[in-house]
Every structure is written in structure tokens, then in C-alpha cells.
């Protein structure tokens, strides 16, 4: 979504503090319970993968918070350790809160699950007028709209300047790549629309509704609805393996903290702590009931949110190498639903620049685990997202650490191979057909906006520049690569570079297509959805 010296610093930090680095102000009931098993396992995972900066974990057992703890450090090279009050971005784990907000409005009689979205947002449009007419509030949440994976995400990531109104206006230009209600493809933009339904019927922004109807009643005083509201003195710093040769390989590197996710907060804006998130997990497992007996939503509504709506995958079930492979997985209202060793598991992951997280709930046990990390996809999260629910079930009969180490090594080798292939010009790096000045111009995509190709300033400057005009982070050089294909070199080297291939007609440049360079590029860098037409 990251250099040997950084990794050495982290190893040194662990070497000098020993297992004390995993302590801090822990809140755990050391009773030989699930909490103790998860705590020990988290220490083993962190020891097995010493390039992981930090980690936060919360465990709920039978409706009670039994572990809320931090592990590792907030920032590579820093002695400041993570604890139960360290703030992490939980990204798409926010979606369950957006679904709960709408569920409460359904109970209030202000929203109907199966009413058309246009009842609440009259200007709402998809690119297909039939889909516009049929799209319901429920459809906004279950990833069956026909949009392709991550379609439109460049309007919400990385650090764009699109407003919520502009994101909704862009929907009518996003192509329907699949059949409406005919299959699964994960998106974020429709959760932005869901947040705007909340705003439309309540007269207050999504953030205010979440604060007053969820966070305040739960006493979640350390949870915020936007990265911009995070207490900087307590936050974990994001990390990523930036390369070489591509983003996603190499040692961990500290990233700038991205606090610009406000427009898409309903899709992934929440930041929280291990201590605070347990209150949210507990009310979920209690089917909407608070400890004092009051309710945020009814039991029937809780079960509606957990009900499978869109099948995401199916298989023949567990294997020797993957004993938790589900026979069926589906998406409900803000939750994935599947089987885990014979029990129902509700889960979700979340990823932003430098953060990745996981929530797993076993409703039959009224138990769950939340894992928050300050680094992008890595074996630590994999080991915990599978080994954690195992321990909720009182078992530890599969070595998820060894499995995750092997999977990561295989993935890294394949990525390095794929990266070498995509960065080697198939045409031998031939020159473009036209002089560079012929490529200079403004190119427009109807949902994203404009991309400007220019000339660098200065009398002696050469080459081309590129600017994704609504995304200040995506600006820099545009280098020759192979014929009509050029490669971006963004000034912000934490961003995913892209290939831009220009189309010619009658000796003139008329349009361009774009795709990410790295085979590991997050789907939210949906360059491939751009259809750039050169403006006169």
C-alpha cells in the first residue's frame, strides 16, 4: 500500500528489552485463559518476524474484554513501545460501523433496507440507468453492484482532493464491469454513498452520527472517525516495504501518516486503540446489547447484519496446508461470514497506507479477536488472523507461523520475478513515435478528472512531467519506457508508480491508458479504470 539499517534498529530494540518489549500497560486476565494463550502466541509471532514494527491486540471472551495490549514499537528505530492505548488505523473495519448506522436508522423508521437509493439521494446515478433504478440501500453494502474491484478508488486514495459530492457525481461514469447482483467485487465508493444516506436522512455528517449513536454510548473515548482527528502523541506510525525493486519488497520503511481520508471516512476512516475497540466487539457479540441492558440495535437487526448476502468464494473445504479453508464464504452487511473449523466466523480486514488490521468474531462463543498492525500485508497478520481464532477455540494444533513464513517467501519470490518481467521493456526500450512535445497536454477521465502531461521548468530541463491533478501525491517525472509507454516517477516515492500508454491517430496523441507498475499494487490504485481522452 514498503532498508537494512531500519531493520537492524528494530532488532536492537528487541535485543535490549527482551520480552519486556511485549509488555507495557497490558490489561489481561492471566488465568490460563484464551487471553493468556493469545498473548503468548502474539509474542511468539513478533519474535518470529522481527521486522514487524508494532502490533495491537484485543480479545473478548464470552462477552468480556480479557486482553488489550500492545507489542513492539510505534516507529522503527524508536524506543517508544505500543501499548493498549496506541492508536491504529483500522480502515475497512469501519464498514461494519457504517452498516450499523444504517441498521439503526432502519429501526428508527427513517431508512428501508430495500428502498431505492434515489429515495434518499435523488441525484444518485450509476452508469447504467437500470442499475440506478434498482440499486437499494442494502446493495450499497454488499459488493454486488457490478462495479469492478476497487472501481473509483483514485477518488478516495491516496490523499485526493475529491469531495464526497464529487465522488458521488463520479459514480455515473464508472463502467459496470459485471452483472448487477450477479457476483462479488469489493468496492469502497458505494460505502461513501452509504455514509451520505446517513447524512441525508439525519441532517448531520456521517462522523457526527457515528460519534453520538455508537462511540459515545459505548464510551469509546479514544476512537475517532477520521485520521485527521488522531492524537499525534499516541499514534502508531505507518510502515511499508518500499523496495527495491517494487513497493511490497525490501525492508520496512516509515511512511508519512496520511490524514486526508476524510471524504471516504464511511468506508475506512476510523482510528482506535486495542483498549477501545473491545467495546465495539462486545456490543456486536451481544447482538446490540450494552452491559447496562440498553440496546443500540435489536437482536433481529444484529442477525440481519450477519446474514450472508453475496457469495464471495466456495471450495471443497479444509486441506492439510490450510485447515481453516472455508467451504463457503459470503459478505453480509459490513461483515464477511464463513465457517472456521465448524463454527461461524464473522470477520473483516482493513488496509491503508502503512496499516493493516483484522477483526474476527465467533458469535457462538461470544468471543473475538482484533489485530491491528502498523505495517502493510505481512506474515504477522496472516499468522494472527488464523492462529488467533484457533486459540479462541482452545486449539493450537497448526503452525501458522511456519505456514506464514513459507507463504511470504513464496510470494516474495514470485513478486520479484513478476516485477522483473513488467519492468523489462518488451520492445527493447524503443523511442516514442513522436517528439516529446507531442505528448504534452491535458487528459481527462470523466470520473477522476484531469491528468496533465507537461514540460519541466527551467531552460535546461528535459523530459516530461505528469500530474494527477486531483491527487497532489501523484506528481513527478514521466520517463521514457518503451515506445508509446512512459513510466511515472512520482516525487513522493511512497506512491505506486504507473505506466501510461498513449494512443495515436493520424500522427497525433488522442488518448491514454494507465496501469500500475508493481504486481503488488493495492487495488485501490485503480489506474486501470482510467480512460484518458486528450482535451483540445
N, C-alpha and C positions, 0 to 999 in steps of 0.2 A: 504494500500500500504505500535490508536497509542497506576495524582496522586493527591490526594485531595489538596495538598499544591500548586500545579501549578494552579489549578482551582481557589483556594482562592485568589492567587495573581492577577489573571485576574479580578475577581470580585472586588477586592480592587482598581484596576486601574480604572475601570469604576465608582466605587463609588466616588472616589476623583475628577474625571474630569467631571463627568456628561456627558451631551450631547456634551460638547466641545470635547470629545474624538472622535467624529464623524466628526469633522470639518477639521482642518488642512488647507493647502493652496488649498482650493477647487476652482475648476473652474466650476461654474454653473450659468446659467441664471435663476435667481429666478423670474419667470414671471407667476407662476401658471401653468407652462407647464408640459410636461411629466417629464422633468428633476427634477422638484420640487417634483412630485409625487414619482418618483423612489428614490430620496434622502430621503424623509420621510419614505418610505417603508423600505429602507436599514437600517435606524436607528431602526425601529421597529423590524426588523428581528434580528439585532445584540443584541438588548435588550432582545429579547425572548430567545436567545440561548447564554448565557454569557460565555460558554466555547469555543466559536469560537475566535481564536486569532485575525486574521485580514482579511481584505477584500478590494478589489479594484473594482470600477465600472466605466464604460464609457457608456454614452448614446449618440446616434446620432439621431437627429430628423430632418426629411425632409432634409437629407443631411448635416446637421450642427452638430458639436460636441457641446452638450449643458450641459454635465456633465462629469467631470473627477475627481474622488475623492477617497480618502482612508478612511477606517473605522477601528477602533480597533487598535491593536498593531502588530508590526512586529514580536515580540517574546514574548511568555508567560513570565510574571514576569518583563518585561522591560517597561519603560515608553515611549519608542520611538514609536510614532504612525505611522500608514500607511498614506500616502498622495498620491497625484496624480502622484508623481514621484517614488513611491516604485516599485521595480522590482519583478515580479512574474513569475514563470514558467508556460507556457500555454500548454505545452505538445502537445497532438494531434491536437489542434487548428492549429498547424504548417502545418498539411496536406493540408489545403487549399492553403497555400503559395507554397508548392511543386507542387500542381496541377496547380496553376497559372504560375509557372516557365515553366512547360511543355507546357502549353497553349501558352505562348509567343514564345516558340521555334517552335510550330506548325505554328504560324503566320509568323515566320522568315523563314519557309520552311526547317527547319533543322530536324524536327520530324513530323511523321504522327501518329495520334491517333490510327489508326487501323493497323499499321505496326507491324510485329513481333518484340518482344523484342530483339531477336537474331540479328536483323539488326544492333542494336546499341551496344549490349553486346554479342559478339559472343560466349562467354563461359557460358552464362546463361543456366541453366538447372533446370527443376523441376524433381520430382521423376518419373513422367510418361512422356515418350518421346513424346507422342501425345500432352500432355498439353504444353510441352516445345515448340513444333512447333506452336501451336495455340495461345499461350499467346501473347497478344498485349500490347502496351503501355497503352492503356485505361484500360485493365484488371488489370494492376498493382495498379490502384487507387480505384477500386470499390468493392473489397472484395467478389469476386465470383470465386476465383481460385480453390476452392475445398480443400484448407488448412483448418484445424480445427481452432477454436477460439484461437488466440494468439500463433499459432504454431511458434516455433523457438525463442520466446521472450527471453529465457535464454541467447541467444547470444547478446542481447542488454540491458539486465536488470537482476539483479541490479549490476551496475558497473563492467561489464565483461571486459575482455581484447581482445575480438574478434575484428579484423579489419573489414572494410567494405568488403574487398576481401574474408575474411573468412566467413562472413555472407552470401554472395552470393554463395560461394562454398558449404555452408551447405544446401542450398535450395534443392539440388538434393537428399538429404537424408530425407527430411520431407515428411511423408506419405500424400497422397491425401485422406482425410477422407470423402470428399463429391464429388458431381458431378461437374465437371468443368462447370462454368456458369449456374449451376443448383440450386444455393441457396446462401445465405449470411452467411459469417463468418468473423468477423473482424480480421485483421492481421496488423502487423507493418513491418514485414520483406520485404514485397513487396514494401513498400514505401522507404525502403533503396535502393532497386533496382531502383526505380523511380529516386531517387537522383543521382544514378550512371549513369542513362541515361543522365541526365542533364550534368554531368561531362564529359561523353564520347563525346557528340556532341559539347560541348563548349570548352573543354580543360582546364576547371577550376573547382575547387571543388564546390559542391552544395552551400556551405556557401558564396563563392565569388559571384556566380550568384545572389543569393537572396539579397546580400548586394548591388550590383551595379544596378540590374534591378528592385528591389522592394523597399528596405529600403531607399536607397539614393534618388531616385526620389520622394518618399513620405515624405522625411525629418524625417524619424523615427530614430533620433539620439540616442535614449535611448533604442533601441531594438537590441538584439544580437541573433546570430544564434546558440549559444551553451552555456550551463550553465557555462562552464569554462571561458567565456568572461564576466560574470556578474560583475558589480561593487559591491564589497562586502559591501561597506559603505551604499548602498541604497536598498539592497535586503531584502525581507521578508524571515523569517526563516521558514522552513517546520515543520509541526506538524502531529502527528498521535495518535490515541488511541491504545496504545500498549497492553492493557490488565491489569490484568488478566480477564478471563482465556486464551483468544487468542487475537492476534492482531485484532483490529477493535472494541474492547470493552474497557471500562475503561476510565479514564480521559485523556485529551490531554497531550502529551509529545513532547518536542522539539526533532527533528531528526537532524542528521548531514546533511548538504547540499551536495547533490550528484552532482558533477560537471563532471561526467565521461560519459555523454551520447553522446559523440561526434560521435561515429560510426553510431548512428541511428538518427542523427540530422534531416534528412529529414522527419522522422516520428514523431518527437516531441521535437526538440531542442530549439525552440525559447523561449526567456525570454523577457518580455516587461513591460510597465507601463500603468496605466489607461489613462494617457495623450497621450501616443504614439499610443496605439492600435486603437484609434478612427480614425487615418489617414488611416489605413488599412480597417476598417469597411466602411469608407466613399467612398473609391475607389471601393469597392465591390458594394455598393448600387448605385453608379454612373455608373455601368456597365463598369468599367475600365477607366473612365474619371477622370483626375486630375482637381483641381479647376481652373487651368490656361487654361483649354481647351485641353491640350495634353492628350494622351491616353497611358496607359500601355498595354491594350488589347482592342479589338473591342467589340461592343455590342453583336455581334453574338457569339464571344468566351465566353463572360460572361454567356450568356444563355446556351451555351454548358456545362459549368461547373456546372450550376444549374439544368441541365436536369436529371431526375431520370434514373438510370441505373439498380440498383439491389434492388428489393423489400426486405425490412427488416422485416416489420410487417404489419398486417392489422387487423382491428377489426370492430365492429359494431358502433364505434364512441363514442362520449362523454357519460358519465354516471354522476349521481348525485355526486358520490365521486371523479370523475375525469372528470371535464367538458372540459378538453383540450385533452382528449384521441383522437389520430388521427384515421381516418378511413383508412388511408394509409400512410405508411412511407417508404421511399426509400433512397438509397445512390447514390449521384451523383459523381462529381469529386472533392473529398475533402470536401464535404458537405452532411449532411443529409437533406432531403427535405420532408416536411409533411404539413398537414393543421393544423392551430391553430385558432379555433373559426371562421372558414370560410375564413381565409386568408392563403396564402402560407407563411410558415416559413422555413428558412434555418438555420441550427444550427450545432454545434459540441460541444463536451466536450473534456476535456483533463485531464489526471491524471498521475502524477509522485509521487515519494515518498514525501509525505507531501504537495502536491499541487493538487488542482483540479479547473477546470475552465469551463466556458460555454460562447459560443457566440450564440446569436440569432438575426437573421435579418428578418425583414418584408419588402420585396422589394416593395410591393405595396404602402408603406408609406415612403419609403426611410429612414427607421428608424431601429435602432437596439440597442442591449444591450450586453455588455461584462462584465462578472462577474469573478473575479479572487480571489481565497482564498488560504491561507497558511495552510490548513488542509485538510485531506482526506475526502472522501464521508461523508456528514453530512447533517442535515436538513436545514442548512443555504443555501447551494447551491440549494437544491430542492425548497425551498420557493422562491428563486430569479429566478431560471430558468423558473418557471411557472408564478409566480407573476410579473416578470419583463416584459415579452411580453404582459401580460394582461394590464399593465399600458401603454405600448406603444400604445395600442388600446383604452386608455382612460377609462379603467374599473378596478374596484377593488371589484367585487361582490362575490368573493370566498375567503375564509380564508385559504390561503396557509400556513400560519404559524401554525395554529391548525392542518391542514392536515399533514404537515411535522413532527410535534411533535408526532402525533399519529403513522404515518408510521415508524418513527425512533424507538419508543418504542416497536412496534410490531416486528420490525426487530431485535432489541437487544435481546428481549426475545427469539425469535426463534434461534438466533445465539448462545446464552448461552446454550440453550437446545441441539442444534446440536453439539456444542463444547464438552459438557459433554459426548455425545454419542461417538464421534470419539476418545476422549482421554481415554475412558474406554476400556481396552483390552477385546476383546470378548472371548479370550481363557484363561482369568484369569491371564494374565501376565506370562505364562509358559516360561520356559527356552528354548533357541535355541537348535536345534538338535545336533549341532557340537560345539567343543571348539571354543572360540573366534578367536584363531589364524587362523582357517579355513576360516574366512571371510575376512581376510587381503588380499589385492591385489589391482590391478588397473583395473578399469572397464571402458569400452569405449562405448560412444554413437557416431554414425557416424557424426551427425550434430553438437552436442555440443562439444565433446571432452572427456576428461577423468575425472573420479571421483575416488579418491584414498581413500581406507579404510586402516588405519594403526594402529599402537600401539603408545600410548603416550610415550614421552621421560621421562627418569628417572627410576631408579632401582625399586622404589616402586609404580610407576604408574600402574594403572589398566584400563581395559575397552578398547574402540576403539576410534579412531579419524576418521573424514571424511573431505575431501577437494574436493570441486568442482573446479578443478584446473584452469579453465579459469575465475573464479569468486572469487577473494580474499575475498569478503564479506561472502561467503558461506563456511566457515571453522569452525570446532569446534569438539565437542564430538559426538559420536554415541552411544546412550544409548540403553540398552535392553528395549523392549516394550512388545512383545507378540510373542513367537516362533521365526519364521524367520523374523519377522518385527522388525526393530530398528527405533529409533527416533533421528533425529538430534537435537543438542542443539548448535546452531551457536554462536560463540564468540560475533558476532555483533547481539545483541538482537533486533535490529530493522528489521531484516530479517525474512522472513517466514520460519519456520521450516518444515521439511518434514519427512514422513515415507518412509523408504527404506525396501522393502521386497525382500529377496534373494530367488532365485530358486535353488533347489538341484537336482542332478542326480548322481546316483552311489556313494552317500556319499560325493559328492564334490559340492561346490558352483560354479555355471556356469553363472549366470546372476542375474539381479535385476531390479525391477520396483520401481518407485518413485511416490509419490503424496503429495500434501500439507496437513499439519495438520489442519489448520484453515479452516472452511467452508466459511470464508470471504476472503480467499486469492485472491489477484488480479490475473486475468487470465494470466498476464504476467509472473507469477511464474509458467510456464508450465512444472512443474516436470513430469506430467503425460505423456508427449510426449517423455520422455527419454526411450530408450531401451538399457540398460547397459549390455554389454557382458564382462565377465571376461577375461582379457588377460592372455596368458600363462606366 
